[in-house]
Amino acid sequence: MEEAIDEMDSKLEPLNHFIIPGGTPPAVALHVNRSICRRAEREVIRLSHDEPVNPNIIKYLNRLSDLLFVMARFMNKQLGLPDIKWEA
């Protein structure tokens, strides 16, 4: 996963701001899956307060969600859609 993240990320503009998740249909699907992965990570952390949990599961879910985020940005770039900056 780390190699895939690094490879795709090296071809993307550095992030200096938050971006709005979305874009092309494939990227949107990746963003949705990333949010599901983040939810699973939070649930495992919540579970770890009451039950023993292998800490590698939390690390894996965290890196998986990062991979999905980079994949979504990369997919948008491949299909010609730039990141949309979030402005408060």
C-alpha positions as CSV (number, residue, x, y, z in Angstrom):
1,M,0.0,0.0,0.0
2,E,2.8,2.4,0.9
3,E,4.4,2.0,-2.4
4,A,1.2,2.6,-4.3
5,I,0.4,5.7,-2.2
6,D,3.9,7.0,-2.8
7,E,3.9,6.3,-6.6
8,M,0.5,8.0,-7.2
9,D,1.2,10.8,-4.8
10,S,4.4,11.7,-6.6
11,K,2.4,12.4,-9.7
12,L,0.0,14.8,-7.9
13,E,0.2,18.4,-6.8
14,P,1.1,18.7,-3.1
15,L,-1.9,19.5,-0.9
16,N,-1.7,22.8,0.8
17,H,-5.5,23.0,1.6
18,F,-8.4,20.7,2.1
19,I,-10.2,19.5,-1.0
20,I,-13.9,18.7,-1.6
21,P,-14.3,15.0,-2.2
22,G,-15.9,14.3,-5.5
23,G,-15.2,14.6,-9.2
24,T,-15.5,11.8,-11.7
25,P,-17.7,8.8,-11.0
26,P,-14.8,6.5,-10.3
27,A,-13.2,9.1,-7.9
28,V,-16.6,9.6,-6.2
29,A,-16.8,5.8,-5.6
30,L,-13.3,5.9,-4.1
31,H,-14.2,8.8,-1.8
32,V,-17.3,7.0,-0.6
33,N,-15.3,3.9,0.1
34,R,-12.7,6.0,1.9
35,S,-15.4,7.4,4.2
36,I,-16.6,3.8,4.9
37,C,-13.1,2.8,5.7
38,R,-12.7,5.8,8.1
39,R,-15.9,4.8,9.8
40,A,-14.6,1.2,10.3
41,E,-11.4,2.6,11.7
42,R,-13.4,4.7,14.3
43,E,-15.5,1.7,15.2
44,V,-12.4,-0.5,15.7
45,I,-10.9,2.2,17.9
46,R,-14.1,2.4,19.9
47,L,-14.1,-1.4,20.2
48,S,-10.5,-1.3,21.5
49,H,-11.6,0.6,24.5
50,D,-13.5,-2.5,25.7
51,E,-11.9,-5.4,23.9
52,P,-8.4,-6.4,22.9
53,V,-7.7,-5.3,19.3
54,N,-4.7,-6.0,17.2
55,P,-3.2,-2.5,16.7
56,N,-2.2,-3.5,13.2
57,I,-5.9,-3.5,12.2
58,I,-6.2,0.2,13.1
59,K,-2.9,1.0,11.2
60,Y,-4.1,-1.0,8.2
61,L,-7.5,0.8,8.0
62,N,-5.8,4.1,8.3
63,R,-3.4,3.4,5.5
64,L,-6.2,1.9,3.4
65,S,-8.2,5.1,3.7
66,D,-5.2,7.1,2.7
67,L,-4.7,4.9,-0.3
68,L,-8.3,5.4,-1.3
69,F,-7.9,9.2,-1.0
70,V,-4.8,9.3,-3.1
71,M,-6.4,6.9,-5.7
72,A,-9.4,9.3,-5.9
73,R,-7.2,12.3,-6.5
74,F,-5.1,10.3,-9.0
75,M,-8.2,9.1,-10.9
76,N,-9.5,12.7,-11.2
77,K,-6.2,13.9,-12.5
78,Q,-6.0,11.0,-15.0
79,L,-9.5,12.0,-16.3
80,G,-8.6,15.7,-16.4
81,L,-10.4,17.0,-13.4
82,P,-8.4,19.2,-10.9
83,D,-8.9,19.1,-7.1
84,I,-11.5,21.5,-5.9
85,K,-10.2,23.6,-3.0
86,W,-12.5,23.8,0.0
87,E,-12.9,27.4,1.2
88,A,-14.4,28.2,4.6
